[in-house]
Each structure stands twice: as C-alpha cells, then as structure tokens.
Amino acid sequence: MTKTTAPTPDATTASGSVDAFEGWEDAGRVSPELRGAELIQAYVKLLPNAPGVYRMFNEGGDVLYVGKAHSLKKRVANYAQGRGHTNRIANMVRATANMEFITTRTETEALLLEANLIKRLRPRFNVLLRDDKSFPYILLSQENDAPGIYKHRGARSRKGAYFGPFASAQAVDRTINSLQRAFLLRTCTDSVYESRTRPCLLHQIKRCAAPCTGEVSTADYAAMVGEARDFLSGKSQKVKSTLSNSMQDASESLDFERAAIYRDRLSALSHVQSHQGINPQTVEEADVFAIHQEGGMSCIQVFFFRTGQNWGNRAYFPKADSSLSTGEILGAFLSQFYDDKPCPRQLLISVAVEEQTLLADAFSIRAGYKVVINVPKRGEKRDLMDHALANAKDAHNRRLAETSTQATLLQGFANLFELDKPPKRIEVYDNSHIMGTNAVGGMIVAGPEGFAKNQYRKFNIKSKDITPGDDFGMMREVIERRFSRLVKEHGVPVAPTAKADETDEDGSTDLAIPSWPDVLLIDGGQGQLSAVNGVLEQLGLTGSVTVIGVAKGVDRDAGRERFFRAGKNSFSLPPRDPVLYFIQRMRDEAHRFAIGTHRARRKKEMVRNPLDEIAGIGPSRKRALLHHFGSAKAVSRAGLDDLISVEGISEAMAQLIYDHFHEDANK
C-alpha cells in the first residue's frame, strides 16, 4: 500500500469536512480472501505510525465502523489481537472484510473528520446521534434600512445577526412575539415591506412601529433595533434600565401616553425572561450535558444558556452498545453534536469523557476561540447540572415507558396481520383535496419510538391525466413517486435476516427507523389496495412490503373499520381492541397531516398575486403597477399603452406583461 499523505492544513481541513481530505486507500497487497482478525493483521504491517482515520467494511461494502487514532498502526493492531474484546467489538472484527485509511496532520483533525464521517455514513457499530434536527435561531436582518426579526433554521445565508440556539421552534415563536411588543420590530418579508402603502394590523395592535410607511423615523427605528440586539446579546439590565428611565421622564413631563408605551415594553421584556426558566447569574454562555443510562438505553439532556438566559433544552437518545460507559457515549455524542453547530465557550458535562482535552482543542479550532469543557463540582454550575440530570432521568423513564407500550402494540399488530416480526417502519398514506383542487398526498411514519415526524413526506399531485377527485389515480401517483425514489436511493430490499426482537448482534438496542417500510397502511378499501399493489407490481416490488387497506366502517363510524389484504378475507376488530386504537391513531395522524398540507397549499394559492408569475417583476415594479392600476385584475385588463405609461415599466417589460395576460388571444 502506498502511504497516504497528510492534507495541506487549511481552514477547511480544520473544520473536519470530509471533502477536505483525499487519498482514502485500502491495502492493495492484502489478500481479498482474508477476513476478520487475519485481514486486520495484514493491514497492520502496512500502516504508518501517524494520526488518521480508518473505516471498516463488511462483505457488502457497508461501513461497519469509523474510528480515529493518534497512531493508526497501534490502534488497528488492537483489533487483531483477538482477545479481550467485548461482544460488540468481536462481532465487528468478524464481519470486517475490508478497511480504508487516511492520515491527517494532527489527531485533532482526525477527530473532526471522524465525527463528520460518522454523521454522514451512520456506521452500525459507532455511537450514533439520532434526532439530529437543526436548531432554530432568531435572526435580526441587516439587508436594508429597516431590519426585521425572524425565526431562522438552516444555513446562515442571510446577512444579519443570529441569536441562539433555541431548543424548539415554539420557544422562538414565544420570544419573537414578546420582542415584537417590547421593541416594535417588523416581521414581514422584504417584498411586503417594500410594497406597503399604509400600516398593517400589527401596527394597530402595537406590535410594529411601521417603518414601511414612515410612521417611525429611520433613526428611532434603528435605536429600537439596537435595543433588541443588546437584549439578545445579554445586556437585558441595560435595556430595561433605559426604558425605565424613559418611562419616568415621560411621566414627569405628564406625557402619560408615551409613559404607557414604555411601561408595556418593559412588561413584554419581563414576559420574555419569565418564560426562560432558571436564569443563572454566573453562567453567561454554556451548554449543559447530562447523561442518564439505565435498562440498555441512554438519555442525554442538553440545556442551552446564552446571554445569561436559559433558551430551552432537548433530550437525545443516541444509539449505543449497552456495554459502553456513560463517559464513552457522551464523548462520542459531543464530537458529533457540534459537527454542524456553533459551539459556546463553555461546556458543562455530568461525567468526564475520554480525550476531554482533545475535544476542547478540536472545538476551539473550529470555533476560532477557546472552548472549555468542565465537570462542575460545586456552586451554581453544579446546581445547573443537577437540574439537567433530573430532567435526563425523567425523559429516560418516559421514553422507556413509551417504547415498552409501543413495542407491545407493534407485537400485537404483527400478530394480527401474521407478520414475521414487529414492524420497524409503518408508512400511512392519505390524500386530501376539495373537488380535485389543490390535491396533495400525505405520508406519515410510525416505528418503535412512535411517530417519526422528521420522516413525514408530502406529495403535490402533479399529473394532468388524473380526473379531479380520482382518489385511485392520486394514490397511484403518490406510491409510484415514493417507491421509484426509494429504489433509486436505497435499492431493492433484500430478505430480512434480523432477529425478531430489537437487540442487535452488537448488543445495542436499535430503535432506528429503517429506510424501507415493513408495512403500508392505505386509507381506503379494496380499490385503493388494488391501485397500490398494481404500482408495486409494475416496479417489481411485489412481496417486498405488506400492504393493508383500512376502510371506514358502516356510517363511517370509528371502531367499525374493515381491514383488507391481497388474497385474504377482510375483517373487523372488536371496538375496544388496543391494536384497533393504535391503527386509528396512525390513520388520524395521516389524515391530520394531509389536511394540514392541503390547507397550506390552498391558502398559498388564495393569496398568490398573478404578477408574481411574471419574470422580471420584482417588488418595486409590482408596487408601481398596483399603485397605478389598483389591483392585479386591472393590470391584466390594461392595454399596452397604459402599461408603458407606468413609471419604471419599459416598452419591452410592458409587452412581456401584456403577453402574459393575453397568451390565449395571441395563439
């Protein structure tokens, strides 16, 4: 094997991005017939004494494990000894059919790359961070002279100041709602802001200063934005003191109306802080991690403190081998957690983790400032940790009870429909429309942990060949699109070989949702069932998934549903059967999701402006046209000469607008 070289150190390399590293190599001189410890021993002879990352593969080419090492040669040699391994490691070594390696400049770079690869490849034998949804932030935009305040999630592509993370979207919504009352900042989009001719309702109810129509001067609005930025940056006492002094001055000047405005703004700020729970006095910026392990399951509770305020918490349940200690799990969790998130200057953890100093160095390199990781022993920080530990234990007990109940229901479901084992992924489909208009299909997913909302999907019905209101045609389109993409991304499923229980060979309890469904629940009877099975047959997927139709019973009463399967007689269940309640809950969730998607699409259609469909018509030209003609309908009826007379509309643009509304007449 040609030894891989270390990548040139740069900012990208320090970030841990897998794209920054090239040169993954396997040992070409190792015999392809070797397996397990013998294969690993052959690789050891060819490895350098340098830091790097290694990957272990099974015969099918699936990644089993990703690891990093200060010395690749010494670390990989441990696997070849064949003794002293846990069941998890022994199973992993036996399944290894190939390995790949890359050297890095430092062990810190290896740690960052390892975390990136684990999140991307999700190897079976690594500790995996599940429920890795992005966190919401508050954004103070800086794209024009009147910044707005918004909820933001995802890439930070917009220019402005970001504050967070918040634990949930609801926490952001509540905070923004109160900040509107406190600082009167706009929340409308830039296009709406630029096209306003009079203040909106938010100004009337004292939630916005209405900079769009000049109700507040640019300087005064900028001062409000500055106050909001100070408050979100932790200078809440300074802001409250300023508002209090202004209220006192207005009161002494007998300007009681202005004093009342300041009083309401102070009240709104107090409301924000009262909804943030405990606010520590000595912790300005920190994330608090507490882990509780029991019954083969681990729960990590994370609390976010920014600007001296508690911005919420979230519980995580990583997939991990039951033989791993809490320190090992927490250490692996931390490296993945901050792979795509900004890290605060201080991390408080409930137990010491392996390579704690190395983790802190890696986070410091990525963040560009010093990050400290501590296990608090006393004082207010210890009180915060005790609070987080109590929450971790409570969340763990709730999840254990929920999964136990869910496992019983899934086993009952499997017995009822004669399945080989309890399903790990049930997909439920429903359609929604009004007389065929704005038709959408909805798919919800249920598994061992209940509803997996990050797996939900919506389908806008696109086919022009479907007769409006044709439920069978809509269901065929949804299933065809869903499974065509599934085959393209994941291939045709092979026959299952997993055990009937939830315990993997590596000793871990895997409640993860697989890519392929075990069961499809279709809202409908024999007709919908035949439509779905027909599509699966065309795709060559007959028998790959169990399809069940759930038809509403006589008079569409809940509790009188009939169940249909191909080649079997339909049947009903007793009204009080727990499995029936379980199926009803899944069907109702699919119905709720489909209806909500349909209503959102219908609302969007209702407020859509025909001018938005014309290329080249931006906010300024749209505002000019609406000011001149009064409405989009009047624009559609205008002649070419009238359009040219509008300020900012050239002859070519007028022709484009005219042609858009008179397309049929020009044919």
N, C-alpha and C positions, 0 to 999 in steps of 0.2 A: 504494500500500500504506500502510495506517495503521501508523505505527511502534509496535512493541511496547514496553511499559514494563517497567522493571526490577521484579522482585518485591520485596515488602517484606522486608528482611533479617530472618531469624529463625533459630532453631536448625535447623529443618527445611531451610531453604534451604542452610545451611552444610553439611549432610550430603550434599548432592548428589542427594537424592531427586527423581526426575523428577516426582513428584506435587506437589512444592512449586512447580513452575513452570507457569504457564498463559499462553496467548497465542501459541502456535505459529501463525505466519501464513505464507501464501505470497503472492506479489505478484499481486494480482488483476488488475492492469493489464498484466501481461506476456502477450503473445500466446500462446495454447496451441499454436500451430503451431511455435514456436521450439524448437530442440533444441541441445544441446551448448554450445559456447562462446558462440554468439549468445544463447541463453537466459540464460546466466550473466551476460553483459554487460548484458542488460536489467535483471537483478536488481540489479547493482552500483549503478545510478543511483538506486535506491530505498532503499539500505541506510544505516543510521546509522554514524557513527564511534564506535561503542561496543562494549564487550566482549559476547560472546554465543556461541551455539552454532548451527550450521547443519546441515541434513540434505539430502542429495542423493538423488533417487529416479529409478528408470528408468520406462519406459512402463507397466510392470505394477504400479507403486506400491510396489515393493520398495525398501528403503533400501539405497543403494549405499555411502554414507559418512557418518560423523558426525564433525564437527570443531569445534574451539573457536578463538576468536580474541580478541586484545586489541582489534582493530578489525575488525568484520565487513566493512566496506566495503573495506579494504585487503586483507584475507585472501582474500575471494572474488574480488577483482579479479585476483589472481594466476592463477586458473584460466581467466580469459577471455583471457589473452594469446595462448594457442595455440602457444607455443614454449617450448623449454627443459624440457619435461615428460618424465618417464620414461614407459616404455610403460604402466606401471600407471596413472599419472595421466591419460595421454592416453586410454586406454580408458575410464576413469571419466568423464571430461568428455564424450566422445562419447555415452555411454549416458545422460547426465543429461537427464531430461525434466521435472523439477520440483524446486523447492527450498523449504525451510521454515526459518524463523529464529526465534530468541528472544534478546532482550537480557537480560543479567544485570547485577547491581550491580558485580561485580568480575570480573577474569579468573580468580581463584581459584574463584569459584562456577561459572564456565563450565567449568573443568577438572573439577570434581566432577560436574557434570551430564553432561559428555561421557562420562566413564567409566561412569556409570550407564546411559546410553543405549546405549553400545557393548555392554555386557554383556547388556542386555535385547533389543536388536534384532539383534545379531550381523551388522553390515553386511559385505558381501563384501570391500570394499577397505580395511577397517581391520585393524590387527594385533589378532588375536583370542586371548584367553586360553582355551585348551581345558583339559579335565580340571579344571574348576573345582569340585571337590568340597569340601564343608565339612571343616574340620579338627576332630579330636576334642580334647576338653579333659577335665581332671579336675575334678570338682565336689565340694566339701565343703558339704553341705546345711546349711541353718540353719532348717529348718521345724519342729523340735521340740527337746526337751531332750537328745536323743542323735543328733547329726549323723552322717550316713553319708558314705561316699566312693564316688563313682560315675564311670563313663565317660559323657561327655555330648557330644552332637553336635547342632547346630541352634540354634534360637532360645534365648536365655538367659531362659526364662520362670520357672525355679525359683529360689527365694530361696537364696542361698549364695555362696560364693567360688569363682571359676573360675580354673584354672591351665592355661596352655598358650600357644600351640597345640603339640600333638604332631604329628609327621609322619604317624603311622599309628595305627590302632586297636590293632595288636599292641604298639606301644610303650607305649600307655596301659595295656593289659592287664598287661604285664610290670611296669610301675611300680606299679600298684594291687596286684598280687599281692605284691610285695615290701613295699609300705607296710602291707599288712594284717599281715604278720609283724612289722613294726617298731613299729606304733602300735596294732594290735589294734582297728581301727575296723570297724564293721559295714558290710556291703554289701547287706543285704537291703532290700526295699521297705518303705515305712512300714506298709502293711497287714500284712505278715508280722511286722514288728517289734511291732506292737500286739497281735497275736493269739498270740504265743509264750507257752507255759506252762512250757517247760523249754529249756535251752540247746541250740542246734543243733550239728551236726557241726563247724562251723568253730571253735566254742569248744573242742571236744575236741582238735582238732589245733593249737590255739594260734594261730588266725588272727583271733579276735574275742574281745573282753572280755565279751561277752554282757550289754550294758546292758538288753536286753529283759527279763531275769528278775532283774535286780538283783545279778548276780554281781560287778559293779563299781559303786562309788558314783558318783553324778552328778558330784561334784567331781573324782574321779580320772579319769573318762572325759573330762570337759571339759579336763583337763590334757593327756591324750593327743591330743585334737583340736587343742589349741593347739600342741603339739609338731609335729604333722603340718603345720599351717598354716605354722609357722615354717620347717620344712624345705622345703616347696614354695615359700616366699617367698624362698629363698636363704640362710636362716640355718642352713645344714646343720652348720657347725662348732659353733655354739652348742648345737644339739640333741645332737650327738654328744658334746660335752664334758659336758653334763648327764647323759646316760645313762652315760658312762664313770665320772663321779664317783659316781653312784648304785650302779653295779656295785661300785666299790671300797669304798663304805661298807657294802654288804651283805656283801661278802667279809670285811671286817674284823670285822663283827658275827657271823661264822660262819653267816650265813643264805645258804648256798650255793645253795639252790633259787631264791631271789629273784635272786641274782647271775647264775645261769644264764639267767634270763629277760631280764635286761638285756644279757647277752652275745649272746643270739640276736637281740635287737632291733638291736644295733649291727651285727651281721653282715648283717642284712637291709638296713640303710641303705647299707652298703658295696656290697652287691649292686646296689642301685639306681644308684649312681654309676658302678660299673664297666661298666654296660650303656649308658651315655650317651656313650661315645666320648670325644673330646677335650673337656675342660672348661677353658675359658680362665680366666686369672687376672685379666685386665684388662677383660673384656667381661661386664658384668652382664646387660644386656638388649639384644639386637640381632637383626636378620635379615640374613643374608648372601646376596647375589645375585651369581651368576657366570654369564656367558653365553658359550657357545661356538658359533660359526657355521661351517659347512662343508657343501659339497655341496647348497646350497639349503635346508638345514634348520638351525634354531636350537634350542639346548637351554639352558634357564635352570635352574640348580641353586640351590635355596633351602635354607639351613640356619637352624634356629631355636635361638636361645640365650636362655634365661630363667633368672633367679636364678643366673647364673654356670654353668649346666649346659647341655649340648647335648641338646636334646629332639628330635633327628632332622632328616631332610632329605627333600626331594622334588624330582623332576625334572619340568619342564614343557617342552612342545614347542609354542609358540604358532604359529598360522598367520600368516605374514607374507610379503610380497613379497621375493624374493631380492635385489632391488636396495637394500633398506633396510640401513642400517648397524646394528651391534650396539647402539650408543647409542640410536638411534631405536626399535628393537624393545624394548629394556629399559625405556625411558621410558614407552612405551605400555603395557607389561606392568605396571609398578608402579602406574600410575593405576587399572588395573582390578583388580589383585590386592587392594588394600586397600579396595575399594568396599564390601565387606560383612564385613571382618575388622578386629579391633583392631590398631593399628599400634604397634610398640615405639618407644622413644625414640630409637633409633639404627638407621639402615640403612646397611650397608656394601655398595657395589656395585663391580663389577670394572672398569667403564668409565664415564666421565662421560656424563650424559644431558642432552638438551635441556631447558631450563627447570627445572633442578635445584632452584633456589631456590623457584620457583613450586610445584613438587611438595611440597617440605618445608613451605611455608606452608599448602598445602591439607590435608596430613596433620595438621599442628598444629591447624588449626581444627576438624577432625573429631574428633581425639583429645582436645582440651582441654588439651594440654600440648605443650611444644616438641619437635619431631621434627627430627633432624639427619640429613642424607644426605651420606656421605663416600665418597671413593675412597681406601682405605688405601694408603700408600706404603712403610711400614716397620713393624717390630716385630711383636708378636703378632697384631695385626689383619691385617697383610699375610700372615702365615702362615696365618691362617684363610681368607683369600681364595684363596691358592694351593691350599689343600686343596679348597676349593669348586670352583675352576677345573678341577682334576684330575678331580673327580667329574663335572663337567659334560661334560668331553671323553669320559670313559668311557661315560657314559649316552648321549651323542650317537652314539658309534660303535656301541654295542649296538643302539640304535633304528634306525640306518641299515642295519645288517646284517639286523635282524628285518624291516624293511619291504621290503628288497630280496628276501628269501626269500618274504615274504608276497605281494609283487607277482607273483613267478614262479608261485606256487601259484594265485593268483586268475586269472592269464592262462591257466594250464593248465585250470582249472575252466571258464573261458569257452569255451575251445576244445572241451572235452569235450562241453559241453551246447549248443554252437552259439549262444552269446550274442554280441551285437554288440560288447561291450566287457567288460572285467573288472568284476565287481560291486563296488560300494562298500558295500553293506549286504546281508548274508545273514542271514535270520531262521530259526532252527531251533526246531521245536516238538516237545514230548514231553509225555505225560500220565503221571501216577502215582497209584495207588490200591491198596487191598487189598480185594478183593471188592466194589469200588464205594464203599467208605467213605473219607471224608476225601479225596475226589478233587480233584486240582489239575492245572492245566496250566502248563507252563513254556516260556518263550521266551528264547532266548539270541541274541546278535547278534555277528556277526563282520564285519570290514571290513579295510581296508588296513593297519591297525595291530594286527591280531589281534582278540582278544575284547574287546568294549566292555561291560564289566560294569556300567557305570552305565546301560546301555540295557536290561538284563535286566528281564523282567516275569513276574509270577506271576498265575495266574487260579484263584481258588477256584470250583469248579464249583457253580453256584447252581441250575440248572434242576431242578425237581421232576419233569419229564416224562421225564428220561433214566433208562433202566433201569440199575440199578447194574452197572458193568462194561462199559457200552456205549462202547467206545473211539471209534466213529464219531460218536456223539452228543456226547461230550465235545469232540472235535476241532472239530465244527461250532460248538459254543458258543464255544470259545476264539477261533476265526477270526472269527466274526461280531462278537464284542465288540471284538476288536483292530481290525478294519478299519472298523467303524462309527465308532469313536472317531477313527481316523486320518483318515477322510473329514471328520468334523466339525471336527477341529483344523487340518488342512492342505489340505483339498480334494482333488479327484481329480487325480492327477498328469498333467502334460502330457507330450507326446512328448519324450524326451531330446534335447538338442541339444549336449551337452558332447562334447569330444573324447575319443578312445579312450584317450589317456594321462592322466596325473594332473596335467598342468600346465594351470592356468587361463589365461585370456586376460590376466590382470593379471600373469602371470609367477610367481605363487606356486604352491607345491606343496600342493594341498589334499587332505589325507588325512582330512578330517572325515567323520563318519558322517551321511548324509542322513536325513531323516525317513521317506521311503518306501523300502521294501525293493526290491531288484532281483530277489531270489530267495527263495523259501520252501522250506526243506528240511523234509519231514514224515517223522517216524519211522513208517513203515508202507508198505504196498504199494498195490495198485490201489484197495482200498476206501477207505483214508484219503485217497488222492489225489482220488477222485471226490467225497468229502464236502467237501473244501476247495474244489475247483473249483465245486461246486454253490453254496456260500455266496458265493464271489466273483461268480458269475453273478447271483445274487439282488441283490447290492449294485451291480451294473452295473460291475464291475471286471474283467471278462474281458479277458485280454490285457495288463493293467497290470503284472503281475508273473509271473515264471516260477516254476511250482510243480513241485517234484521230490520224488517219494516214494523213501525209502531203506528197503528191506525186508531184514531179516536173511536170510542165505542158508540153504542146507541145514544142518540141525542147529544153526542159529543161530550158525554159526562166523563170527568176524571174518575178513574177506578174501573172503567169498563173497556179499557183498551184491549185490542187484539194484536197478537204478535204473529208475524209472517216470516217464514224462511223457505228458501227454494227446496222443493222436494219433501217438505214436511207439512203436516196439517197445522192450520192456525189454531191459536188457543188464547185463553184469557187467564188472569191470575185472580186470586181472592182479593177483595178490596183492601184488606189490611196487610197484605204481604209486604215485608220490608224491601224486597227487591223491586216490587212494583213502585214503591215510593222513590227508590233510587233512580229507576228509569224515568219516572215522571219528572224528577228534579233535573235530570240531564236534558230531557226534551224541552222543559220550560226554559232552561238556560239557553238552549239553541234558539228557541222562539224569541226570547228577550233580545238576544244578540242580533238576530236577523231583522227584527222590527226596528231596533235602535239604528242599525246601519241604514235601513230603508228610509227612516225618518230624517237622518242626517243628509242623505243624498237628496231627498225631496226638498228639504229646507234650502240646500245649496242651489238647487235648480230654481227655486222660487225667487231667491234674491240675486240670481245671476243677471248681470247687465249685458244686453246684446252687444254693447260697444266693446266689452272685454274680449270678444271673439275676433276682433279685427286687429291684424298685425300692425304694429306701429302706433296704436292708440294707447298712450300712457296716461297717467293721472292728469297731467296738465291739459292735454288735448281733450280728454274726456270732460274735464271740468269746463273748458271753454265751450264745447258743444252743448253741454247741459245748461249752462248759463244762457246761451244764445237761443236754444230751442225749447228749453223747459223740461223735456223728457226724452228718453231713448226712442219712444214711439214717434215723436215728432221728428227726430233725426232721421228715422227710417223713411219718413214720407217726404223729406226735404229734396228739392231739386239740386242739380249740380251747381248752379249759380249761387243758390242760397248757402250751400256748404262752403264754397270758395270765399264767401264774404265773412266767414268766421275767422277771428284773429288766431293766427298760428296754424291754420289749415291751408296747405299749399294746393295748387291745382291737381297735382298727382295724388295727394292724400285725399282730396275731395272725390276724385274719380274712384279711388280704392273703397272709400266708404259707400259711395253710391252703388258701385258694383256689388258690394257685399249684400246690400238690402234688395237689390233688383236682379239677383242672379238668375232666377227663373225667367224673367222677362227678356234677358239677353240671349237666352238659348234659342 
